[in-house]
Amino acid sequence: MVESYIKSADDFSFRVLLPRGDKLTGKAKKLGMTFQGELVLTLRKRNVVPVVRDLRYVHDDSHYGWLLASQKVFERFEGNSSA
């Protein structure tokens, strides 16, 4: 994922699915924050300035979705939703 960001930071996007359920919600949130933190930390260690937005959403009955993407990707989706 880090290599993908370095190659194309303007068009970077990754969706992560995390487990959802009565006993899993807290663990999923912690896992997602750890995942995002490790991405940012690894990029900084490689002297890359991370510019990543995130969006958390309910994907389905069994999963949360976590979208990590560049501003350009979010703008593309926002532009399409108003059409």
C-alpha positions in Angstrom: 0.0 0.0 0.0 2.9 2.4 0.8 4.4 1.7 -2.6 1.1 2.4 -4.3 0.9 5.8 -2.5 4.4 6.7 -3.4 3.8 5.9 -7.1 0.5 7.7 -7.5 -0.4 9.9 -4.5 -2.9 12.0 -6.5 -5.0 8.9 -7.4 -4.4 6.9 -4.3 -7.3 5.0 -2.8 -7.7 1.8 -0.7 -10.8 0.3 0.9 -10.4 -1.7 4.0 -13.2 -4.0 5.2 -13.2 -4.5 9.0 -15.4 -7.0 10.9 -18.7 -5.7 12.4 -20.7 -7.2 15.2 -21.6 -6.9 18.9 -18.2 -7.9 20.2 -16.2 -6.8 17.2 -17.0 -3.1 16.8 -14.5 -1.7 19.3 -11.7 -4.0 18.0 -12.5 -3.1 14.4 -12.2 0.7 15.2 -8.9 0.1 17.0 -7.6 -2.0 14.1 -8.6 0.7 11.6 -6.9 3.4 13.5 -3.8 1.3 13.8 -3.9 0.5 10.1 -4.1 4.2 9.2 -1.5 5.2 11.7 1.0 2.6 10.4 0.5 3.9 6.9 1.2 7.5 7.8 4.2 6.5 10.0 5.7 4.4 7.2 5.3 7.2 4.7 6.9 9.7 7.1 9.8 7.3 7.7 10.3 7.4 3.9 10.3 11.2 3.9 6.9 11.3 2.1 4.4 13.8 3.3 1.1 11.9 3.6 -2.0 13.6 2.4 -4.7 11.0 3.0 -8.4 11.6 3.9 -10.5 8.8 5.4 -14.1 7.9 5.3 -15.6 5.3 7.6 -19.0 3.8 6.8 -21.2 0.7 7.3 -20.4 -1.5 4.4 -22.9 -4.3 5.1 -24.3 -6.4 8.0 -20.9 -8.0 8.7 -18.4 -5.3 7.8 -17.4 -1.7 8.3 -15.7 0.0 5.4 -12.8 2.4 5.7 -11.7 4.3 2.6 -8.3 5.9 2.6 -7.9 8.2 -0.4 -6.3 11.3 -1.8 -8.2 14.6 -2.0 -8.5 14.2 -5.7 -10.3 10.9 -5.4 -12.8 12.3 -3.0 -13.4 15.3 -5.2 -14.1 13.0 -8.2 -16.7 11.2 -6.1 -18.3 14.4 -4.8 -18.5 15.8 -8.4 -20.2 12.6 -9.6 -22.8 12.6 -6.8 -24.2 16.0 -7.6 -24.9 15.1 -11.3 
